[in-house]
Amino acid sequence: MESLRILITGGCGFIGSNLALHLKNEYPNNEIIVLDNLRRRGSELNLSYLRDNGIHFKHGDIRNKEDLHFKNRLDWIIDCAAEPSALAGTDKNSQDYLIHTNFQGTINTLQVAAQHQSKFIFLSTSRVYPYTSLNAIQYAELDDRFEILDNQVQLGCSVRGISESYSLKGARTFYGSSKLASELFVEEFGINYGINYIINRCGVIAGPRQMGKVDQGIATLWMARHFWKKELSYIGFGGQGKQVRDILHINDLSSLISHQIQNPRPYNGKTLNVGGGIKNAASLLELTRICEEITGNRIPISSIPVTRNGDIPIYISDCKLLNELSEWTIEKSIQNIFSDIFEWMYQNEKKLKPLFE
């Protein structure tokens, strides 16, 4: 592949930093620039990894247009910058940051793409699908998980999960709304400025270097609590831990984006679900068993039956459209994902412990 100049916004975050390292290691001649405001705790730890691998860091904030000035060409812009919490926006202080980052920040970044005629990859979220209708999915309650039933009445919902044809009508959290609004502007810039773009609607992405919290990064949070023997809670839907999500390893996401950069034509102008799919789906209860097996630790897990606003019982990414466009395949199982997170924590225990307390 020819040498490319690639800008990754949010490049010191979990997805951005892993992606930057993947693209640089796969194609050393690429010039990778990461821009980040280092607001999220733990993102500063990735600076040394990036610099040691010849990746250029620019301290900046996509909310500020003056931070987005680049004199030389940009072949690709990958927009990973976001306030990623599904609970963000529920109070006025977090709402302002959410909207200015996830919406206005994306518009600012798109204007840079228009100036440079850069190809554009936007990392969106499965949270664009409304929780009001996802809560109406027909499912069975098994011993250790919820399972989608066949013959669903909602278009775009099947035993494979949720596809891109699923209705977008309804409430979806402030976070989901900010990302959906950005998707619409990506399409507008594509049409009006001739920008080649790809929208990847990501489900749960997990792996090393993720600073998981209760409201975002569930896989890392679950492993961290088991690793350091801290308490957890099953929240909502009876407090039994039967909620299901599909999980994709960050390496698999990075390999997909690398493939999209190398072969953009099939993906151009497409909006695609990207996730672990039904094979990489698990309940919280099942994640607990995986973490117990890997760490050898059992921790107290309380039950909070009341369901929070915006929570859903089950979400699985139906990636049929992506699979039809690409030979890309998932390499990492859920067991691989949690083993890799454990190994990262084990190798960096002293440095990481204060961040997870």
C-alpha positions as CSV (number, residue, x, y, z in Angstrom):
1,M,0.0,0.0,0.0
2,E,1.2,3.5,-0.8
3,S,2.4,5.7,2.0
4,L,-0.6,7.6,3.5
5,R,-1.0,10.5,5.9
6,I,-3.7,9.6,8.4
7,L,-5.2,11.7,11.1
8,I,-6.9,9.9,14.0
9,T,-9.0,12.1,16.3
10,G,-9.3,10.8,19.9
11,G,-6.1,9.0,19.1
12,C,-4.9,8.5,22.7
13,G,-8.1,6.8,23.7
14,F,-8.7,3.1,23.7
15,I,-9.8,2.6,20.1
16,G,-7.8,5.5,18.6
17,S,-4.5,4.4,20.2
18,N,-4.9,0.7,19.3
19,L,-5.9,1.6,15.8
20,A,-2.9,4.0,15.4
21,L,-0.5,1.3,16.5
22,H,-2.0,-1.3,14.3
23,L,-1.9,0.9,11.1
24,K,1.7,2.0,11.9
25,N,2.9,-1.6,12.6
26,E,1.2,-3.0,9.5
27,Y,2.5,-0.2,7.2
28,P,5.5,1.5,8.8
29,N,5.8,4.1,5.9
30,N,2.4,5.6,6.8
31,E,2.5,8.9,8.7
32,I,0.0,8.6,11.6
33,I,-1.0,11.7,13.5
34,V,-3.2,11.4,16.6
35,L,-5.0,14.3,18.1
36,D,-6.4,14.1,21.6
37,N,-7.4,16.5,24.5
38,L,-6.3,13.8,27.1
39,R,-9.4,14.5,29.1
40,R,-10.2,10.8,29.8
41,R,-8.3,9.5,32.7
42,G,-5.7,7.0,31.6
43,S,-5.4,8.2,28.0
44,E,-2.0,9.9,28.9
45,L,-0.6,6.4,29.5
46,N,-0.8,5.7,25.8
47,L,1.5,8.6,24.8
48,S,4.7,6.6,25.3
49,Y,3.4,3.6,23.2
50,L,2.5,6.0,20.4
51,R,5.7,8.0,20.4
52,D,7.9,4.9,20.7
53,N,6.3,3.6,17.5
54,G,6.9,6.8,15.5
55,I,3.4,8.2,15.8
56,H,3.0,11.9,16.0
57,F,0.9,13.4,18.8
58,K,-0.9,16.7,18.7
59,H,-2.6,18.0,21.8
60,G,-5.9,19.4,20.7
61,D,-9.6,19.3,21.1
62,I,-12.0,18.8,18.1
63,R,-14.4,21.3,19.7
64,N,-11.8,24.0,18.8
65,K,-11.4,24.7,15.1
66,E,-8.0,26.3,15.7
67,D,-6.7,22.9,17.0
68,L,-7.6,21.3,13.7
69,H,-5.3,23.2,11.4
70,F,-3.1,20.9,9.3
71,K,-0.8,22.4,6.6
72,N,0.0,19.2,4.7
73,R,-2.4,16.9,3.0
74,L,-4.5,14.4,5.0
75,D,-5.3,11.3,3.0
76,W,-7.6,9.8,5.6
77,I,-9.3,11.1,8.8
78,I,-10.6,8.5,11.2
79,D,-13.0,10.1,13.8
80,C,-12.6,8.2,17.1
81,A,-13.1,11.3,19.3
82,A,-16.2,11.1,21.5
83,E,-17.7,11.2,24.9
84,P,-18.5,7.5,24.9
85,S,-20.7,7.2,28.0
86,A,-24.3,6.0,27.4
87,L,-25.2,7.9,30.6
88,A,-23.7,11.2,29.5
89,G,-26.0,14.1,28.9
90,T,-28.4,13.3,31.8
91,D,-27.3,16.5,33.5
92,K,-26.6,19.9,32.0
93,N,-22.9,19.9,32.7
94,S,-22.2,16.6,30.9
95,Q,-24.8,17.4,28.2
96,D,-22.8,20.4,27.0
97,Y,-19.6,18.5,26.7
98,L,-21.4,15.6,25.0
99,I,-23.0,17.7,22.3
100,H,-20.0,19.9,21.6
101,T,-17.7,16.9,21.3
102,N,-19.8,14.3,19.6
103,F,-21.8,16.6,17.3
104,Q,-20.1,19.9,16.8
105,G,-16.6,18.3,17.0
106,T,-17.5,15.9,14.2
107,I,-18.7,18.8,12.1
108,N,-15.4,20.6,12.7
109,T,-13.5,17.4,11.7
110,L,-15.7,17.0,8.6
111,Q,-14.8,20.6,7.5
112,V,-11.1,19.6,7.7
113,A,-11.9,16.6,5.5
114,A,-13.6,18.9,3.0
115,Q,-10.6,21.2,2.9
116,H,-8.2,18.3,2.3
117,Q,-10.6,16.1,0.3
118,S,-9.7,13.4,2.8
119,K,-11.4,10.0,2.9
120,F,-13.4,9.8,6.1
121,I,-14.2,6.9,8.5
122,F,-16.7,7.7,11.3
123,L,-16.9,5.5,14.3
124,S,-20.5,5.5,15.3
125,T,-22.3,3.3,17.8
126,S,-25.1,0.7,18.1
127,R,-26.7,3.1,20.5
128,V,-28.2,4.9,17.5
129,Y,-30.9,2.2,17.7
130,P,-33.7,3.3,20.0
131,Y,-33.9,1.6,23.4
132,T,-37.7,2.2,23.3
133,S,-38.1,-0.3,20.6
134,L,-35.2,-2.6,21.6
135,N,-37.0,-3.1,24.9
136,A,-39.9,-4.5,22.8
137,I,-37.9,-7.3,21.3
138,Q,-39.4,-10.7,22.0
139,Y,-37.0,-12.8,23.9
140,A,-36.8,-15.9,26.1
141,E,-35.4,-16.1,29.5
142,L,-33.0,-19.0,29.8
143,D,-31.0,-20.1,32.9
144,D,-28.1,-17.8,32.3
145,R,-29.1,-15.4,29.6
146,F,-31.8,-13.7,27.5
147,E,-32.2,-15.0,23.9
148,I,-33.9,-13.4,20.9
149,L,-36.8,-15.4,19.7
150,D,-37.4,-16.2,16.0
151,N,-40.3,-14.6,14.0
152,Q,-39.9,-11.0,15.3
153,V,-42.5,-8.5,14.3
154,Q,-40.0,-5.6,14.1
155,L,-38.2,-5.1,10.8
156,G,-34.5,-5.5,11.1
157,C,-34.6,-7.8,14.1
158,S,-34.0,-11.6,13.9
159,V,-32.2,-14.3,15.8
160,R,-29.0,-12.9,14.3
161,G,-29.6,-9.6,16.1
162,I,-30.2,-6.0,14.9
163,S,-29.5,-5.0,11.3
164,E,-29.1,-1.6,9.7
165,S,-32.7,-1.7,8.5
166,Y,-33.9,-1.5,12.1
167,S,-36.1,1.5,12.8
168,L,-34.4,4.7,14.1
169,K,-37.6,6.2,15.4
170,G,-37.6,6.6,19.2
171,A,-35.5,7.7,22.1
172,R,-31.9,6.4,22.1
173,T,-30.1,8.3,24.9
174,F,-28.4,11.6,24.5
175,Y,-25.2,9.8,23.5
176,G,-26.9,7.8,20.8
177,S,-28.7,10.9,19.5
178,S,-25.4,12.8,19.2
179,K,-23.8,10.1,17.2
180,L,-26.9,9.7,14.9
181,A,-26.9,13.4,14.3
182,S,-23.2,13.2,13.3
183,E,-24.0,10.3,10.9
184,L,-26.5,12.5,9.1
185,F,-23.9,15.3,8.7
186,V,-21.3,12.8,7.5
187,E,-23.7,11.9,4.7
188,E,-24.4,15.5,3.9
189,F,-20.7,16.3,3.7
190,G,-20.2,13.3,1.5
191,I,-22.9,14.4,-1.0
192,N,-22.1,18.2,-0.9
193,Y,-18.3,18.1,-0.8
194,G,-17.6,14.8,-2.6
195,I,-16.1,13.2,0.5
196,N,-15.7,9.4,0.4
197,Y,-16.9,8.1,3.7
198,I,-17.6,5.0,5.7
199,I,-19.8,4.8,8.9
200,N,-19.1,2.0,11.2
201,R,-21.8,1.4,13.9
202,C,-19.8,-0.3,16.6
203,G,-21.2,-2.5,19.3
204,V,-19.1,-3.3,22.4
205,I,-15.4,-3.0,21.6
206,A,-13.0,-4.4,24.2
207,G,-9.4,-5.3,24.8
208,P,-6.1,-4.1,26.4
209,R,-5.7,-0.4,27.3
210,Q,-9.4,0.3,27.8
211,M,-10.2,2.2,31.0
212,G,-13.5,0.6,31.7
213,K,-16.2,2.2,33.9
214,V,-19.8,1.4,34.9
215,D,-21.2,3.5,32.1
216,Q,-18.7,2.4,29.3
217,G,-16.2,-0.3,28.8
218,I,-18.1,-3.1,30.5
219,A,-15.6,-5.9,29.6
220,T,-12.6,-4.2,31.1
221,L,-14.7,-3.2,34.2
222,W,-15.8,-6.8,34.7
223,M,-12.2,-8.1,34.5
224,A,-10.8,-5.3,36.6
225,R,-13.2,-5.9,39.5
226,H,-12.4,-9.6,39.4
227,F,-8.6,-8.9,39.1
228,W,-8.5,-6.6,42.1
229,K,-11.3,-8.3,44.0
230,K,-13.7,-5.5,44.1
231,E,-17.5,-5.7,44.2
232,L,-19.9,-5.6,41.2
233,S,-23.6,-5.3,40.7
234,Y,-26.1,-6.8,38.3
235,I,-28.3,-3.8,37.5
236,G,-31.8,-4.0,36.0
237,F,-34.0,-6.6,34.5
238,G,-34.5,-8.4,37.8
239,G,-30.8,-8.0,38.8
240,Q,-29.9,-11.5,37.6
241,G,-27.2,-10.6,35.1
242,K,-28.9,-12.1,32.1
243,Q,-28.6,-9.0,29.8
244,V,-26.7,-9.9,26.6
245,R,-24.3,-8.0,24.4
246,D,-21.9,-9.0,21.6
247,I,-18.3,-8.1,22.0
248,L,-15.5,-7.4,19.4
249,H,-11.8,-7.4,20.1
250,I,-10.1,-4.1,19.3
251,N,-7.6,-6.0,17.1
252,D,-10.4,-7.3,15.0
253,L,-11.9,-3.8,14.6
254,S,-8.4,-2.4,13.7
255,S,-7.9,-5.1,11.0
256,L,-11.3,-4.2,9.5
257,I,-10.5,-0.5,9.4
258,S,-7.1,-1.3,7.8
259,H,-8.9,-3.4,5.2
260,Q,-11.3,-0.5,4.6
261,I,-8.4,1.9,4.0
262,Q,-6.7,-0.5,1.6
263,N,-9.9,-1.4,-0.3
264,P,-12.3,1.5,0.2
265,R,-14.5,1.1,-2.9
266,P,-16.9,-1.5,-1.6
267,Y,-17.5,0.4,1.6
268,N,-17.8,3.9,0.2
269,G,-21.0,5.6,1.3
270,K,-22.0,2.7,3.4
271,T,-23.3,2.5,7.0
272,L,-22.3,-0.8,8.6
273,N,-23.0,-2.6,11.8
274,V,-19.6,-3.8,13.2
275,G,-19.6,-6.1,16.2
276,G,-18.9,-9.6,17.5
277,G,-22.2,-10.9,16.3
278,I,-24.1,-13.9,17.7
279,K,-20.9,-16.0,18.1
280,N,-19.4,-13.4,20.4
281,A,-22.5,-12.6,22.4
282,A,-22.6,-13.3,26.2
283,S,-24.6,-12.3,29.3
284,L,-23.1,-10.6,32.3
285,L,-23.6,-13.8,34.2
286,E,-21.5,-15.6,31.6
287,L,-18.9,-12.9,31.7
288,T,-18.6,-13.4,35.4
289,R,-17.9,-17.1,34.9
290,I,-15.2,-16.3,32.3
291,C,-13.5,-13.8,34.7
292,E,-13.7,-16.3,37.5
293,E,-12.0,-18.9,35.4
294,I,-9.2,-16.7,34.2
295,T,-8.4,-14.9,37.5
296,G,-9.3,-17.7,39.9
297,N,-11.1,-15.0,42.0
298,R,-14.8,-14.9,43.1
299,I,-16.2,-11.5,44.1
300,P,-19.4,-10.4,45.7
301,I,-22.0,-9.3,43.1
302,S,-25.1,-7.6,44.4
303,S,-28.5,-7.5,42.7
304,I,-30.3,-4.3,41.8
305,P,-33.6,-5.3,40.2
306,V,-34.6,-1.8,39.0
307,T,-33.9,-1.1,35.3
308,R,-32.3,2.3,34.5
309,N,-33.7,4.5,31.8
310,G,-32.0,3.7,28.5
311,D,-31.0,0.1,29.5
312,I,-31.9,-2.8,27.2
313,P,-32.1,-6.5,27.8
314,I,-30.3,-7.7,24.7
315,Y,-28.3,-6.3,21.8
316,I,-26.5,-8.3,19.2
317,S,-25.0,-6.8,16.0
318,D,-26.2,-8.4,12.8
319,C,-23.2,-7.8,10.6
320,K,-24.6,-9.6,7.5
321,L,-24.2,-6.5,5.3
322,L,-20.5,-6.1,6.3
323,N,-19.9,-9.8,5.7
324,E,-21.3,-9.6,2.2
325,L,-19.0,-6.7,1.4
326,S,-15.8,-8.1,2.9
327,E,-13.7,-11.2,3.5
328,W,-12.9,-9.8,6.9
329,T,-13.5,-12.3,9.7
330,I,-13.4,-12.2,13.5
331,E,-10.3,-13.8,14.9
332,K,-10.7,-13.3,18.7
333,S,-13.3,-15.1,20.7
334,I,-14.8,-13.7,24.0
335,Q,-12.4,-16.0,25.9
336,N,-9.5,-14.4,23.9
337,I,-10.7,-10.9,24.7
338,F,-10.8,-11.4,28.4
339,S,-7.5,-13.3,28.5
340,D,-5.9,-10.4,26.7
341,I,-7.4,-7.9,29.1
342,F,-6.1,-10.0,32.0
343,E,-2.6,-10.2,30.6
344,W,-2.5,-6.4,30.1
345,M,-3.6,-5.9,33.7
346,Y,-1.1,-8.5,35.0
347,Q,1.8,-6.9,33.1
348,N,0.9,-3.3,34.2
349,E,-0.7,-3.9,37.6
350,K,1.1,-1.2,39.6
351,K,0.4,1.5,37.0
352,L,-3.2,0.5,36.4
353,K,-4.4,-0.2,39.9
354,P,-4.9,3.5,40.9
355,L,-7.0,4.1,37.8
356,F,-9.4,1.3,38.6
357,E,-9.9,2.1,42.3
